[in-house]
Amino acid sequence: MRRRLTAALAALSLLALAGCATGAAAPSTSLPAAETLPALSELIPLDDPRSWEGPSTAILDDLRIEPIADAPRASLPTTVTSYDMAGETEVTIEDTSRVIAIDRAGSLAATVWALGLGDQLVGRDAATTFPGPHELPVVTGPGHTINSEAIIALAPTLVLTDGSIGPRDVVEQLRDVGITVVAVQNEPSFEGAAVLARDVAAVLGVPQVGDELATRIGADIQSAVAEIAEIAPTEPGDRVRMLFLYVRGSAGVYYLFGEESGADALIEAVGGVDVAGELGWAGMRPMTDEAMAAADPDLILVMTHGLESAGGAQGLIEEKPAIAVTAAGQKQRFVDMDDAQILSFGPRSADVLRALARAIYAPDLRERS
């Protein structure tokens, strides 16, 4: 329960931060071209990944999410527990023909799609950018706020969320007009991704498919972690010390992500040392010069748009000179990844890990002969 509460608070804090951003661009319905990237087993890792100079970007080699079933038949009605700021309530779901699944990271829509029920989605959040639902109408605004008018106009029979977006009175407004709303718990971790698969499947009336998806997610993550272990340093003293920095340069927002934020799970899974965990930082904390100096990471993880908002690696260092004195700052060692992917624990978790590992351990993408 403590982990869940911490995760919920972290999500709400991030909502507040994102809401500070100005001039947010409208979500695009176009997708970047697919890239053919080598498997981790085909790469020649750096002799010392801490020595690499310059930023690198983690890229998914496939944006698609493969459904585990083909339009599985739901057993309805079903009754589940909904968790939100008002407490726990029992909700009965009778119709899942028109679903809107919205959260800060796009994990819910990704899970619905992976269950094979993507055809039932009628709207999306700004973070849902994978092929398939990317052309659906967007129902969230700047700062991941819910646009109630946009949702009501789509006449959903079910709105699925996790409390990471709001505000709360808008969610209540949806209920007041007769829309069934269910809030699931969504812990930002790999274990949480498997739990989420089962919970979303229970809401949609396909629990057996949820079990299958949870098993696949777990197996994929185990496989990715094993692959990463083959190219990451094995000696504790050689491991890369990493820190996750949340940046919104246009709004002057700089936060360090600590334990139970999701960043710790990523860092540990890619074979790095979670500096925030070493220092006992939990959740999120504003970045200060003293905190950055104490952390002294070899590598800083950032969201792509966040780094861009600060003017890139050089602009970030100029804006925050304390970063310049760290090992990461001296080498401009930033690894960025798309904002909608890097912390989107769900069906693509294993692919996110592999993408980060390429950018960390083999940024030059040299392949074995």
C-alpha positions as CSV (number, residue, x, y, z in Angstrom):
1,M,0.0,0.0,0.0
2,R,2.8,2.4,0.8
3,R,4.3,1.8,-2.6
4,R,1.0,2.4,-4.3
5,L,0.4,5.6,-2.3
6,T,3.9,6.9,-3.2
7,A,3.4,6.1,-6.8
8,A,0.0,7.9,-6.8
9,L,1.5,11.0,-5.2
10,A,4.4,10.9,-7.7
11,A,1.9,10.8,-10.6
12,L,-0.1,13.7,-9.2
13,S,3.1,15.7,-8.7
14,L,4.1,15.1,-12.3
15,L,0.7,16.2,-13.4
16,A,1.2,19.5,-11.6
17,L,4.6,19.9,-13.2
18,A,3.4,19.1,-16.6
19,G,0.6,21.6,-16.2
20,C,3.2,24.3,-15.8
21,A,4.4,23.8,-19.4
22,T,3.6,26.5,-21.8
23,G,2.9,26.5,-25.5
24,A,2.3,22.7,-25.6
25,A,2.0,21.5,-29.2
26,A,-1.1,19.6,-30.4
27,P,-0.6,15.9,-30.5
28,S,0.4,14.7,-33.9
29,T,-1.3,11.8,-35.8
30,S,1.8,11.1,-37.8
31,L,4.3,8.5,-36.6
32,P,8.1,8.5,-37.1
33,A,9.4,6.1,-39.7
34,A,10.3,2.7,-38.4
35,E,14.0,2.0,-38.0
36,T,15.8,-1.3,-38.3
37,L,18.1,-1.6,-35.3
38,P,20.4,-4.4,-34.4
39,A,19.5,-6.8,-31.6
40,L,21.5,-6.4,-28.4
41,S,23.3,-9.7,-29.1
42,E,24.6,-8.3,-32.4
43,L,26.2,-5.2,-30.9
44,I,29.7,-4.6,-29.7
45,P,29.3,-2.8,-26.3
46,L,31.7,0.0,-25.2
47,D,34.7,-1.2,-23.2
48,D,33.7,1.4,-20.6
49,P,30.2,2.9,-21.1
50,R,31.1,5.7,-18.7
51,S,33.7,7.0,-21.1
52,W,31.4,7.8,-24.0
53,E,31.1,11.5,-24.7
54,G,27.9,13.2,-26.0
55,P,24.2,12.6,-25.9
56,S,22.4,9.6,-27.4
57,T,18.8,8.8,-28.0
58,A,17.0,5.6,-27.1
59,I,14.8,4.5,-30.0
60,L,12.2,1.7,-30.2
61,D,12.9,-0.6,-33.2
62,D,9.2,-1.3,-33.6
63,L,6.4,1.1,-32.5
64,R,3.7,-1.5,-32.9
65,I,2.1,-3.3,-30.0
66,E,1.2,-6.9,-30.9
67,P,-2.2,-8.0,-29.5
68,I,-2.1,-11.3,-27.6
69,A,-5.6,-12.2,-28.8
70,D,-7.9,-11.3,-31.7
71,A,-11.0,-9.5,-30.4
72,P,-11.6,-11.8,-27.5
73,R,-15.2,-12.1,-26.4
74,A,-16.0,-10.3,-23.1
75,S,-18.1,-11.8,-20.3
76,L,-20.3,-9.0,-19.1
77,P,-21.5,-7.6,-16.8
78,T,-18.6,-7.6,-14.4
79,T,-18.1,-5.8,-11.1
80,V,-14.7,-4.4,-10.1
81,T,-13.2,-2.0,-7.5
82,S,-12.5,1.5,-8.7
83,Y,-9.7,3.4,-6.9
84,D,-9.6,7.2,-6.9
85,M,-9.1,10.1,-4.5
86,A,-12.6,9.7,-3.2
87,G,-11.8,6.2,-2.0
88,E,-12.8,2.7,-3.2
89,T,-16.1,2.0,-4.8
90,E,-17.7,-1.0,-6.5
91,V,-18.5,-0.4,-10.2
92,T,-20.5,-2.7,-12.5
93,I,-19.5,-2.6,-16.2
94,E,-22.2,-3.6,-18.6
95,D,-21.0,-2.2,-21.9
96,T,-17.4,-2.0,-23.2
97,S,-18.2,-1.3,-26.9
98,R,-16.9,2.3,-26.7
99,V,-13.9,2.7,-24.4
100,I,-11.6,5.7,-23.6
101,A,-8.5,4.6,-21.6
102,I,-6.5,7.6,-20.5
103,D,-3.5,8.2,-18.2
104,R,-0.3,10.2,-18.1
105,A,1.9,7.6,-19.8
106,G,-0.5,6.0,-22.3
107,S,-0.2,2.7,-20.5
108,L,-3.9,2.0,-20.2
109,A,-4.6,2.3,-24.0
110,A,-1.5,0.2,-24.7
111,T,-2.8,-2.5,-22.4
112,V,-6.3,-2.4,-24.0
113,W,-4.7,-2.7,-27.4
114,A,-2.4,-5.6,-26.3
115,L,-5.5,-7.5,-25.0
116,G,-6.9,-7.5,-28.5
117,L,-9.6,-5.0,-27.8
118,G,-8.2,-2.0,-29.6
119,D,-11.2,-1.7,-31.9
120,Q,-13.3,-0.7,-28.9
121,L,-11.1,2.4,-28.3
122,V,-12.8,5.6,-29.5
123,G,-10.5,8.3,-28.0
124,R,-7.0,8.7,-26.7
125,D,-4.7,10.6,-24.4
126,A,-1.8,12.6,-25.8
127,A,0.6,9.9,-24.7
128,T,-1.0,7.2,-26.8
129,T,1.1,7.5,-29.9
130,F,1.6,3.9,-31.1
131,P,0.2,2.7,-34.5
132,G,-3.5,1.9,-34.4
133,P,-5.1,4.3,-32.0
134,H,-2.8,7.2,-32.9
135,E,-5.4,8.7,-35.2
136,L,-8.2,8.7,-32.7
137,P,-9.4,12.0,-31.3
138,V,-7.4,13.3,-28.4
139,V,-9.3,14.0,-25.2
140,T,-6.6,15.4,-23.0
141,G,-5.1,18.9,-23.0
142,P,-1.9,20.6,-21.9
143,G,-0.6,19.2,-18.7
144,H,-2.5,15.9,-19.2
145,T,-5.8,17.5,-18.2
146,I,-9.0,15.8,-19.2
147,N,-11.2,17.6,-21.7
148,S,-14.7,16.5,-20.5
149,E,-16.5,18.0,-23.5
150,A,-14.3,16.0,-25.9
151,I,-15.0,12.8,-24.0
152,I,-18.7,13.4,-23.7
153,A,-18.9,14.1,-27.5
154,L,-17.5,10.6,-28.2
155,A,-20.3,8.9,-26.2
156,P,-18.1,6.4,-24.4
157,T,-19.7,3.5,-22.5
158,L,-16.6,3.3,-20.3
159,V,-13.8,5.6,-19.3
160,L,-10.8,3.8,-17.8
161,T,-8.2,5.9,-15.9
162,D,-5.7,5.6,-13.1
163,G,-5.9,8.9,-11.2
164,S,-2.7,10.3,-12.9
165,I,-4.8,12.9,-14.9
166,G,-7.6,15.1,-13.8
167,P,-8.8,17.3,-12.3
168,R,-11.0,15.2,-10.1
169,D,-14.2,17.4,-10.6
170,V,-14.0,16.6,-14.3
171,V,-13.9,12.9,-13.6
172,E,-17.0,13.4,-11.4
173,Q,-18.7,15.3,-14.2
174,L,-18.3,12.3,-16.5
175,R,-20.0,10.2,-13.9
176,D,-22.8,12.8,-13.4
177,V,-23.7,12.5,-17.1
178,G,-24.0,8.8,-16.8
179,I,-20.7,7.6,-18.1
180,T,-19.2,4.6,-16.3
181,V,-15.8,5.5,-15.0
182,V,-13.3,3.0,-13.5
183,A,-10.0,4.1,-11.9
184,V,-7.4,1.2,-11.7
185,Q,-4.2,1.2,-9.6
186,N,-1.2,1.7,-11.8
187,E,2.2,1.2,-10.1
188,P,5.1,2.5,-12.2
189,S,7.1,-0.7,-12.2
190,F,7.5,-3.9,-14.3
191,E,5.6,-5.9,-11.7
192,G,2.9,-3.2,-11.9
193,A,2.7,-3.6,-15.7
194,A,1.7,-7.3,-15.3
195,V,-0.8,-6.4,-12.5
196,L,-2.2,-3.7,-14.8
197,A,-2.8,-6.2,-17.6
198,R,-4.8,-8.4,-15.3
199,D,-6.8,-5.4,-13.8
200,V,-7.7,-3.9,-17.1
201,A,-8.7,-7.3,-18.5
202,A,-11.0,-7.8,-15.4
203,V,-12.6,-4.4,-16.1
204,L,-13.2,-5.4,-19.8
205,G,-14.5,-8.8,-19.0
206,V,-11.6,-10.9,-20.4
207,P,-9.7,-12.0,-17.3
208,Q,-8.1,-15.1,-18.9
209,V,-6.6,-12.9,-21.7
210,G,-5.3,-10.6,-19.0
211,D,-3.4,-13.6,-17.4
212,E,-1.9,-14.4,-20.8
213,L,-0.8,-10.9,-21.4
214,A,0.7,-10.5,-17.9
215,T,2.7,-13.7,-18.4
216,R,3.9,-12.4,-21.8
217,I,5.0,-9.1,-20.3
218,G,6.9,-10.8,-17.5
219,A,8.6,-13.2,-19.8
220,D,9.6,-10.4,-22.3
221,I,11.1,-8.4,-19.5
222,Q,13.0,-11.3,-18.1
223,S,14.4,-11.9,-21.6
224,A,15.4,-8.3,-22.1
225,V,17.1,-8.1,-18.7
226,A,19.1,-11.3,-19.5
227,E,20.2,-9.8,-22.9
228,I,21.2,-6.5,-21.2
229,A,23.3,-8.4,-18.6
230,E,25.4,-9.8,-21.5
231,I,26.5,-6.3,-22.6
232,A,26.5,-4.4,-19.3
233,P,29.5,-4.3,-17.0
234,T,29.5,-7.1,-14.4
235,E,31.8,-5.6,-11.8
236,P,30.0,-3.3,-9.3
237,G,32.6,-0.6,-9.6
238,D,32.3,-0.5,-13.4
239,R,28.5,0.0,-13.5
240,V,27.1,3.3,-14.8
241,R,25.8,5.6,-12.2
242,M,22.5,7.0,-13.5
243,L,20.0,9.6,-12.5
244,F,16.6,10.5,-14.0
245,L,16.0,14.2,-14.5
246,Y,12.5,15.5,-15.4
247,V,12.9,18.8,-17.4
248,R,10.5,21.4,-18.6
249,G,12.9,24.2,-19.5
250,S,10.3,26.5,-20.8
251,A,8.6,26.5,-17.4
252,G,11.8,26.3,-15.3
253,V,10.8,22.9,-13.9
254,Y,13.6,20.5,-13.0
255,Y,12.9,17.5,-10.8
256,L,15.0,14.4,-9.8
257,F,13.2,11.1,-9.7
258,G,13.9,8.8,-6.8
259,E,12.8,5.4,-5.5
260,E,9.3,4.2,-6.4
261,S,9.0,6.8,-9.2
262,G,9.5,4.2,-11.9
263,A,12.9,5.6,-12.8
264,D,14.6,3.4,-10.2
265,A,13.1,0.3,-11.8
266,L,14.4,1.3,-15.3
267,I,17.9,2.0,-14.0
268,E,18.2,-1.3,-12.2
269,A,16.8,-3.3,-15.1
270,V,19.4,-1.8,-17.5
271,G,22.2,-2.7,-15.2
272,G,22.9,0.7,-13.9
273,V,23.4,2.1,-10.4
274,D,20.4,4.1,-9.2
275,V,22.1,7.1,-7.6
276,A,18.9,8.4,-6.1
277,G,18.4,5.1,-4.4
278,E,21.9,5.2,-3.0
279,L,21.1,8.6,-1.5
280,G,17.8,7.5,-0.1
281,W,15.7,9.8,-2.3
282,A,12.0,8.8,-2.6
283,G,9.5,10.0,-5.1
284,M,10.3,13.3,-6.7
285,R,12.3,16.2,-5.5
286,P,13.2,19.6,-7.0
287,M,16.7,19.6,-8.4
288,T,19.1,21.8,-6.4
289,D,22.8,22.4,-7.0
290,E,23.6,20.6,-3.8
291,A,21.5,17.5,-4.8
292,M,23.1,17.3,-8.2
293,A,26.6,17.7,-6.8
294,A,25.9,15.0,-4.2
295,A,24.6,12.6,-6.9
296,D,27.4,13.2,-9.4
297,P,26.0,10.7,-12.0
298,D,27.9,9.3,-14.9
299,L,24.7,9.5,-17.1
300,I,21.5,11.4,-16.9
301,L,18.2,10.0,-18.3
302,V,15.8,12.6,-19.7
303,M,12.6,12.7,-21.8
304,T,13.3,13.9,-25.3
305,H,10.9,16.8,-25.4
306,G,12.1,17.8,-21.9
307,L,15.7,18.0,-23.2
308,E,14.6,19.9,-26.2
309,S,12.7,22.4,-24.0
310,A,16.0,23.2,-22.3
311,G,17.8,23.8,-25.5
312,G,19.4,20.4,-25.8
313,A,22.4,19.1,-23.8
314,Q,24.4,22.3,-24.1
315,G,21.4,24.5,-23.2
316,L,20.6,22.3,-20.2
317,I,24.1,22.6,-18.9
318,E,24.2,26.4,-19.4
319,E,20.8,26.7,-17.6
320,K,21.9,24.5,-14.7
321,P,25.7,24.9,-14.3
322,A,25.7,22.4,-11.4
323,I,25.3,19.7,-14.0
324,A,28.5,20.7,-15.7
325,V,30.6,19.7,-12.7
326,T,29.2,16.1,-12.6
327,A,30.8,13.3,-14.6
328,A,27.7,13.3,-16.9
329,G,27.9,17.0,-17.5
330,Q,31.5,17.0,-18.3
331,K,30.9,14.5,-21.1
332,Q,27.4,15.7,-21.9
333,R,26.3,12.2,-21.3
334,F,22.5,12.4,-21.6
335,V,20.3,9.6,-22.8
336,D,16.9,10.8,-23.9
337,M,13.8,8.8,-24.9
338,D,10.4,9.8,-26.1
339,D,8.2,11.3,-23.3
340,A,5.4,8.8,-24.1
341,Q,7.7,5.8,-24.0
342,I,10.4,6.0,-21.3
343,L,8.1,5.6,-18.3
344,S,5.2,3.8,-20.0
345,F,5.3,0.6,-18.1
346,G,3.1,-1.8,-20.0
347,P,3.2,-4.2,-23.0
348,R,6.3,-2.4,-24.4
349,S,8.4,-2.5,-21.3
350,A,10.9,-5.0,-22.6
351,D,11.3,-3.0,-25.8
352,V,11.9,0.2,-23.8
353,L,14.7,-1.6,-21.9
354,R,16.4,-2.8,-25.0
355,A,16.2,0.7,-26.5
356,L,17.8,2.3,-23.5
357,A,20.5,-0.4,-23.3
358,R,21.5,0.3,-26.9
359,A,21.8,4.0,-26.2
360,I,23.8,3.4,-23.0
361,Y,26.1,0.5,-23.8
362,A,26.4,0.7,-27.6
363,P,25.5,4.2,-28.8
364,D,27.7,3.8,-31.9
365,L,25.7,0.7,-32.9
366,R,28.8,-1.2,-34.0
367,E,27.8,-4.8,-34.9
368,R,29.7,-8.0,-34.6
369,S,31.3,-9.2,-37.8
